Amino acid sequence: MNEYVGFASGKEVIRRYFQPSSGKSRENAVLELDRMGMEHHPCCMTNSAWPEAPPTQAIPAVPASLQVEVGIVGAGIHGAALARELKLRNVSCALIDKGAVGGGTSQWSTKLFHGGIRYLVTGDIKQMREGLQERATWVRIAPHRCQWEAFWMPHENAFEGFTHRVGIGLYDFWGSDRPLWPPELKLGGVPRRLFERDPRSKNGPFHGAVAYADCLTWDREVVNDFVASSDATLLDFHEVEGWSEQAGKLETATLRDRRDGTLRTVSARLWVIALGPWTDEAMHNWFKEDSHRLRLSSGIHLWLDAVPGCERPWAMRRPKGRILFAIPRDGLMQVGTTEREVDAGWVPIADSEREELYHGLEVCMPSIPWRQLKVHKEELGVRPLMGHQGTTTRLSREAVLEVHPRYSNLRLVLGGKLTTARHLMDKLATELTNAPCPASFTAPLTKWDGQTPRMR
């Protein structure tokens, strides 16, 4: 399947891979792609398009009208996490999405539960410590989606090594709550013999490394686990066609099932819009709002052939502020990420992004023939960022829960990231229901029993 890249359409994949001589029909091709953990729709598109809906025979039984306490628009990490929080509080909800569960930017993160090592540089210590606390919560509620790792941060000289030891020492001190930590993973200074045994250390600028703790995960599977842990009525592949309102409140959303065109209505006492990078566009289309609440930043990851001898993830500081990762996982080498300000939630990968990433890899780890390694998959995710001053590189992943100025029963989830999604939605659910729920920190997630988890 090396023909497939993140911005190729599903039709192109089927046409390239499932040739007529193979004897596979288009429908069987789609099903086989699903079994292989690959989407039969564009991963990265312009904003004027959207992933294709599945065949009509896949439509579950859904009522024509529905009445719930909370209507959630957006089945990414925040919408799915909120659905779970509402179940813990015995509150009914509907989870609505134009595409599939976790089918947008939630599946294209760096796939880490982490505090954010770069926040040591940007000075956002509060957000870093919140992320470290949440990292421990994730291991407790979803150990099946967590894998502890000792990340190596290489340094060029003794002084940089000293500063890394101090900074990483604070990071690991504040993140000392590490449930199920494997004792064989060692933190702190990496012994020289181990560092030099890694082929990434050869002929490069680095002369040593300091190891710190963070946690690998599988982002889209986590989103599906949240939905499996909820009692939400799931309305995926449903597009919001319009709204009815009364006395300054939203009452009913009219939906169109994108699989067969059927119209449905959902009425709710409270509404939450959690559309990530598509929020501004949706608010303009639905309510004619022209305000720009978010700035959008794209970042790419490439999944390359595994490199023999590379055992530990590397995290390298770069002048722009983004961390360059080279992570051996799932039998491949995941590398990323980049930074480019964009104006839409669906954008194609730019050649300049690939070049930026390859250039960084070649400068930091020149002994590896990065451009010769087979690319198994390309991913582009768009970060929704808060803030209007400075470059997107300097903006944090802070989240805001906005009470809509026109509709008093509407909340907007703005910004945020994978690691802190549960905490943020716990806070929102408490505000909506006036019911704190300690079980949010401890109740295990139900493991999604759908397709085989991707990339595993």
RAPEMO-V150247 format. One record per pair of residues at least 12 apart in sequence whose ideal C-beta (glycine too) atoms are under 7 Angstrom apart, sorted by the first residue. I is the first residue (numbers start at 1). J is the second residue. Records with the same first field share a line. If there is no record, write none. Layout:
I = J + J
//
This chain:
1 = 17 + 36
2 = 374 + 376
3 = 16 + 17
4 = 38 + 377
5 = 375 + 378
6 = 43 + 44 + 349 + 377 + 378 + 379 + 380
7 = 42 + 43 + 44 + 348 + 349
9 = 42
10 = 39 + 40 + 41 + 52
13 = 33 + 40
14 = 26 + 29 + 40
27 = 55
34 = 451
35 = 451
37 = 451 + 452 + 454 + 455
43 = 379
44 = 346 + 347 + 348 + 349 + 380
45 = 346
46 = 344 + 346
47 = 281 + 344 + 345 + 346
49 = 346
50 = 98 + 99
51 = 99 + 103
53 = 237 + 258 + 259
54 = 259
56 = 259 + 260
59 = 259 + 260
62 = 235 + 264
64 = 264
65 = 264 + 265
66 = 94 + 233 + 266
67 = 267
68 = 92 + 93 + 94 + 233 + 266 + 268
69 = 91 + 92 + 93 + 268 + 269 + 270
70 = 86 + 91 + 93 + 268 + 270 + 272 + 432
71 = 93 + 94 + 96 + 253 + 266 + 268 + 271
72 = 93 + 94 + 95 + 96 + 272 + 274
73 = 96 + 240 + 273 + 274 + 275
74 = 97 + 273 + 274 + 275 + 276
75 = 95 + 97 + 101 + 102 + 236
76 = 102 + 104 + 105 + 106 + 223 + 274 + 276
77 = 106 + 223 + 418 + 421
78 = 274 + 413 + 416 + 421 + 424 + 425
79 = 95 + 274
80 = 95 + 101 + 102 + 223 + 226 + 227
81 = 226 + 421 + 422 + 425
82 = 272 + 274 + 425 + 428 + 429
83 = 95 + 226 + 227 + 230 + 232
84 = 226 + 229 + 230
85 = 425 + 426 + 429 + 437 + 440
86 = 429
87 = 229 + 230 + 231
88 = 437 + 439 + 440 + 443
89 = 429 + 433 + 435 + 437
91 = 433
93 = 232
94 = 232 + 233 + 235 + 266 + 268
95 = 227 + 232 + 234 + 235
96 = 235 + 238 + 240 + 255 + 266
97 = 236
98 = 238 + 239
99 = 236 + 237
100 = 236
101 = 223 + 224 + 227 + 236
102 = 220 + 223 + 224
104 = 276 + 345
105 = 276 + 277 + 345 + 381 + 382
106 = 219 + 220 + 223
107 = 219 + 220
108 = 379 + 380 + 381
109 = 219 + 381 + 418
110 = 301 + 325 + 336 + 337
111 = 216 + 217 + 218 + 219
112 = 214 + 215 + 216 + 217
113 = 135 + 138 + 146 + 215 + 217 + 419
114 = 131 + 135 + 214 + 215 + 419
115 = 128 + 129 + 131 + 132 + 135 + 171 + 175
116 = 128 + 131
117 = 171 + 212 + 315 + 323
118 = 321 + 323
120 = 167 + 171
121 = 321
122 = 321 + 394 + 396
124 = 396
127 = 396 + 397 + 398
129 = 174
130 = 420 + 423
131 = 419 + 420
132 = 174 + 175
134 = 419 + 420 + 422 + 423
135 = 175 + 215 + 419
136 = 177 + 178 + 179
137 = 422 + 441
138 = 215
139 = 179 + 180 + 215
140 = 179 + 442
141 = 442 + 443 + 444 + 445
142 = 222 + 225 + 445
143 = 180
144 = 447
145 = 217 + 218 + 221 + 222 + 225
146 = 215 + 217
147 = 215 + 216
148 = 178 + 181 + 182 + 185 + 213 + 215
149 = 214 + 215 + 216 + 313
150 = 185 + 186 + 187 + 211 + 213 + 312
151 = 211 + 212 + 214 + 313 + 315
152 = 190 + 209 + 211 + 312 + 313 + 314
153 = 168 + 209 + 210 + 212 + 315
154 = 206 + 208 + 209 + 314 + 316
155 = 206 + 208 + 209
156 = 205 + 206 + 207
157 = 207
161 = 208 + 210
164 = 210
165 = 189 + 210
168 = 210 + 212
171 = 212
172 = 187 + 212 + 213
175 = 213
178 = 213
186 = 211
187 = 211 + 212 + 213
188 = 210 + 211
189 = 210
190 = 208 + 209 + 210 + 211
192 = 208
195 = 208 + 209
197 = 309
198 = 309 + 310
199 = 307 + 309 + 310 + 367 + 368
200 = 310 + 314 + 326 + 365 + 367 + 368
202 = 367
203 = 366 + 367
204 = 364 + 365 + 366 + 367
205 = 364
216 = 329
218 = 453 + 456
219 = 418
220 = 454
221 = 448 + 453
224 = 448 + 450
225 = 445 + 446 + 447 + 448
226 = 445
228 = 446 + 448
229 = 445 + 446
235 = 255
237 = 257 + 258 + 259
238 = 255 + 256 + 257 + 258 + 264
239 = 255 + 256 + 258
240 = 253 + 255 + 286
241 = 254 + 255 + 256
242 = 254
243 = 286
245 = 407
248 = 407 + 408
249 = 407 + 408 + 409
250 = 271 + 407 + 409 + 410
251 = 267
252 = 265 + 266 + 267
253 = 265 + 266
269 = 409
270 = 409 + 432
271 = 409 + 410
272 = 411 + 413
273 = 410 + 412
274 = 413
276 = 345 + 384
277 = 294 + 296 + 345 + 382 + 384
278 = 345
279 = 293 + 294 + 384 + 412 + 414
280 = 292 + 293 + 294
293 = 414
294 = 384 + 385 + 386 + 414 + 415
295 = 341 + 385 + 387 + 392 + 395
296 = 341 + 342 + 343 + 382 + 383 + 384
297 = 339 + 340 + 341 + 342 + 383 + 385 + 392
298 = 340 + 342 + 347 + 380 + 382
299 = 336 + 337 + 338 + 339 + 381 + 383
300 = 336 + 337 + 338 + 349 + 353 + 357 + 378 + 379 + 380
301 = 334 + 335 + 336 + 337 + 379
302 = 335 + 336 + 357 + 375 + 378
303 = 332 + 334 + 376 + 377
304 = 332 + 333 + 335 + 373 + 374 + 375 + 376
305 = 332 + 333 + 373 + 374
306 = 328 + 331 + 332 + 333
307 = 333 + 368
310 = 328 + 333
311 = 328
313 = 325 + 326 + 327 + 328
314 = 326
316 = 364
318 = 360
320 = 339 + 393
321 = 393 + 394
322 = 337 + 338 + 339 + 393
324 = 360 + 364
325 = 337
326 = 365
330 = 455 + 456
332 = 376
335 = 357 + 361
336 = 357
338 = 353 + 356 + 357
339 = 392 + 393
340 = 353
341 = 392
342 = 382
345 = 382
347 = 380 + 382
349 = 378 + 380
358 = 370 + 371
384 = 414 + 415
385 = 415
386 = 398 + 400 + 414 + 415
397 = 415 + 416 + 417
398 = 415
399 = 413 + 414 + 415 + 416 + 420 + 424
400 = 414 + 415
401 = 413 + 428
402 = 414
411 = 428
422 = 440
426 = 440
//
